[in-house]
Amino acid sequence: MLAIENCRLTWPDFTADYTLQVKEGTFCAVVGPSGGGKTTLLHMIAGFETPESGTLAFRGRSLLPLSPAERPVAIVFQDHNLFPHLAAAENVALGIRPSLRLSSGDRARVTDMLEAVGLKGFENRRPGEMSGGQRQRVALARALISGRPLILLDEPFSSLDPHLRRSMVALVDKLRREKRVTVIMSIHTPEDVRDLAEQMVLVAGGGVVATGSPSAILHDPSLAAAIAAEPES
Ligand SMILES: Nc1ncnc2c1ncn2[C@@H]1O[C@H](COP(=O)(O)OP(=O)(O)OP(=O)(O)O)[C@@H](O)[C@H]1O
């Protein structure tokens, strides 16, 4: 279980206070209006933002004393954060060996992971030689190969066309099951995750406004205004 209780962050123009529980192994989608606090929530779980108060624990252990590198968390950013001068295999290998001194076992794991995300044969391609969807597959592979049980994805597919976006969400869901990880993904287009996410969290005004099954959230008339505030990317 990921348990977040009254985690508060204050900036001059924005106050956030998050309370949320996510069961392990779940596909959890975070939706809500632009500027509502989705990215801030993910950054806080990853350790890039530190709450002034509250508790944040995974498997009963507080994450707050841990640096981002020490947390059981891997994050995929919207802009993928790949190193442009490194090949796909090296970018993925950074998830297990930041030094890039790879054993033959490491190389085999990288090849297997690239195959799992549908990039067999792309080992030597650099990010600039791949499409947006392929780059996000590399970023996903790097997050998954780390073996960290909590995978955060911050609007990872919003630059992709709707068809590709949906197939990437389906890939994330398939890999979540295979690798038995917990996925928390923020997304601007709730309909893309309606059939696959088990938990949907509506974040607005710096807090969790509602959480439940996607159909419960998306069919609740009192939440429609906040959800409809979402621009189609
Ligand atoms: N380091 C910071 N310092 C000050 N304000 C910040 C900081 N980080 C985020 N904010 C503010 O927090 C608010 C929430 O931002 P956040 O990026 O979490 O929203 P979001 O829901 O992810 O939006 P979007 O859907 O547009 O990505 C915004 O008003 C933003 O300006």
The ligand as a Tripos MOL2 file, in Angstrom:
@<TRIPOS>MOLECULE
LIG
   31    33     1     0     0
SMALL
NO_CHARGES

@<TRIPOS>ATOM
      1 N1          8.2830   24.5690   -7.2890 N.pl3     1 LIG1
      2 C1          7.1410   25.2880   -7.3560 C.ar      1 LIG1
      3 N2          7.0920   26.5250   -6.8430 N.ar      1 LIG1
      4 C2          5.9590   27.2570   -6.8710 C.ar      1 LIG1
      5 N3          4.7970   26.8220   -7.3950 N.ar      1 LIG1
      6 C3          4.7920   25.5820   -7.9260 C.ar      1 LIG1
      7 C4          5.9540   24.7590   -7.9370 C.ar      1 LIG1
      8 N4          5.6390   23.5740   -8.5240 N.ar      1 LIG1
      9 C5          4.3350   23.6660   -8.8660 C.ar      1 LIG1
     10 N5          3.8380   24.8690   -8.5220 N.ar      1 LIG1
     11 C6          2.4520   25.3160   -8.7100 C.3       1 LIG1
     12 O1          1.6240   24.2650   -8.2770 O.3       1 LIG1
     13 C7          0.4350   24.2460   -9.0450 C.3       1 LIG1
     14 C8          0.1350   22.8360   -9.4950 C.3       1 LIG1
     15 O2          1.0510   22.4770  -10.5210 O.3       1 LIG1
     16 P1          1.1060   21.0020  -11.1190 P.3       1 LIG1
     17 O3          2.1900   21.0220  -12.1480 O.co2     1 LIG1
     18 O4          1.2120   20.0310  -10.0130 O.co2     1 LIG1
     19 O5         -0.3200   20.8750  -11.7970 O.3       1 LIG1
     20 P2         -0.8350   19.7740  -12.8320 P.3       1 LIG1
     21 O6         -2.1650   19.3340  -12.3510 O.co2     1 LIG1
     22 O7          0.1970   18.7310  -13.0280 O.co2     1 LIG1
     23 O8         -0.9840   20.6560  -14.1420 O.3       1 LIG1
     24 P3         -0.8390   20.2180  -15.6960 P.3       1 LIG1
     25 O9         -1.9870   19.3050  -15.9540 O.co2     1 LIG1
     26 O10        -0.9650   21.5310  -16.4110 O.co2     1 LIG1
     27 O11         0.5010   19.5760  -15.8640 O.co2     1 LIG1
     28 C9          0.6020   25.2600  -10.1600 C.3       1 LIG1
     29 O12        -0.1230   26.4180   -9.8390 O.3       1 LIG1
     30 C10         2.0850   25.5140  -10.1700 C.3       1 LIG1
     31 O13         2.3430   26.8310  -10.5800 O.3       1 LIG1
@<TRIPOS>BOND
     1     1     2 1
     2     2     3 ar
     3     2     7 ar
     4     3     4 ar
     5     4     5 ar
     6     5     6 ar
     7     6     7 ar
     8     6    10 ar
     9     7     8 ar
    10     8     9 ar
    11     9    10 ar
    12    10    11 1
    13    11    12 1
    14    11    30 1
    15    12    13 1
    16    13    14 1
    17    13    28 1
    18    14    15 1
    19    15    16 1
    20    16    17 2
    21    16    18 1
    22    16    19 1
    23    19    20 1
    24    20    21 2
    25    20    22 1
    26    20    23 1
    27    23    24 1
    28    24    25 2
    29    24    26 1
    30    24    27 1
    31    28    29 1
    32    28    30 1
    33    30    31 1
@<TRIPOS>SUBSTRUCTURE
     1 LIG1         1 GROUP 0 **** ****
